[in-house]
Amino acid sequence: MQARTANLLGAAALAVSDRVLADAHRKVGVSASGAAALVVASAASGLSVSELGRRVGLSQSAAARMVDSLERSGLLERRPRQGREVAVELTPEGRQAANTLLEARGAGLTGLIEELSAREQEQFADLLGKLLTRLYADVGNADLLCRLCDRASCTDGAVCPVGQAERSRE
């Protein structure tokens, strides 16, 4: 039974990921890391290229290339800070793109969840909370784990399991 459940989880996780990323590309025309960067930048303004890359799971050089691409698309811009440091900011088009991404992600996932009864949704949320707490223990980085999260919906009347795991670790 455990092997079957793990296999079902793997198939569902891959299908959900494919669905979310295909929606991101179709709606905004960006890569998976570009989509994550827009969502992260919408939640945390003024990050350095390095920090944005860290939160998206990219090396410094890959992050710089991604920011170059998003800048050419008119979605991000670099702004000088102290010394050689540069902050990354969303343009108005980038902010709209981030909102579009979150809306598309939410709609696609809500459509799947609607297959469950209200009671099943509550149980599923509890189970996902346990799984995310375990995943945080492996990943150790809430920013990376939640790079495409709609943070407002996760904390609306509830405690984010990833945030709670991070606070418990400190």
N, C-alpha and C positions, 0 to 999 in steps of 0.2 A: 504493500500500500504506500509506503514512504517513497519508493522509487517512482511510482505512478504520479503521486502528488507533486513531487519535485519536477517531473517531466511536464506535467500540466502547467505548473507555475512557469517553467522556462518557456514553453510555447506561448502562454498568455503574455508574459513579459516582453518577449520579442515582438509579438503581434501589436501590442499596445505601443511599444517604442516605434515600430515602423509606422504606425498610424499617426502618431504625434509628429514625427519628423517629416513624413510626407505632407501633412497639413502645413507644417511650418514652411517647407519649401514652396508649396503651391500658393500659399497666401502671401508670403513675403519675399520668396525667392532667395532665401539664405540657407547656408549649411546648418547642420546640427549645432556646431560650435558657435556660428554666427547668431542663431536663434537664442542659444543660451546666453551669449554675451549681451544681446539686446535686453533680455529679461533681467539679467544681473544688473546691468547698468541702469535700468529703470528703477530698481530697488535701492541702489547704492551709487549715488552720483559722485563724480570726481575721482574715481579709482584710477590708479596708474595702469599702464598697459600690462605690467608684470602682475599686479594684483588681479586685474580682470582675467588674465590668462590663468592664474592660479585657481580662481573660483570656477573657471570653465574646464580646467583640467588640461591646459596646454602649456608647453614650454614657452620660454620668453620669445624665441624666434617665431614659433608658430602663432603666438598671440599677436606679435607685431604684424605678421602677414594677414591675420584675420582682421585686425583693426584697420590695416591699409585697405582691405577689400570693403569693409563696412563704411569706411570714410569715402572711398570712391563712389559708393552707392548713395552717399548723402545721408546715411543713417547715424553716423558717429562723427565727432570731430575731436581733434586733439587740442588742448588748451594748455599753454605754458603755466607752470607753477614755479616754485623756487628753484634756482639753479638750472640744472638740465632736466629736472623732473617735468613730466607732462601728465596732465589729467585727461581722461576720456569722458566726454559728455555726449549724451544723445542729442541729436537735432530734433526739431519738432516732428520731422518725418520718422526719425528713429523711435521717438516716444510712441507715435501712432502704430508703428510696426510692432513694437513690444506689446502694446495693448491688443493688437490684432492677433498676435501669437498666443497670448494668454487666453483670449476669447475662443480662438479656434481649438486650443488644447482643452479648455474646459468643456466646450460643446461636444467634442469628440469623446471625451472620457465620460461625461454625463450621459451621453447616449448609451454607453456600455453599462453603466451603473443602473440605468433605468430598467434593466432586465431583472434586477433584484427587488424583492419586496422591501418595504421600509425597515422591517426587522432585520432582513438579511443585509441591507446596507449598513445598518448600525453594527452588526456582527463583523462584517467585512472591514469596516473602518477600524474596529478594535484589533482585528488580525493584522491589518496593514500597519497599524501603529507598532505592534510587536515586531513585525518584520523590519520596519524602518529603524527601530531601536537597535536591532541586531546588525543591520547594514551599517548604521553609524559606527558601531563598535569596530567593524572591519575597515571602513573608509576613514573615519576619524576627522571628517571635514564636513560640517553642515552646509557650508557654502557650496561645495562641490556636489554634495548629495541633492541639494535643493535648487540646483541651478536653473531649472525650468519650472519651479513651483510658483503658483499664485499664492504668495505669502498671506495676503489678506484673507483668502478663503480658508486657509489652513488654521488660522488663529481666531476666526470669527466664532466666538463662543466656546472654543475648545483650546487645548494646549497642543502645540505642535510636538509630535513625538521625537522628532529629530532635535529640535531646540531643547526639549527636556533632557534628552540623552546628553547633549553637549553641556548643559548646565550641571547635570549630575556628575559629569566627568571632571569638571573644574574643581 
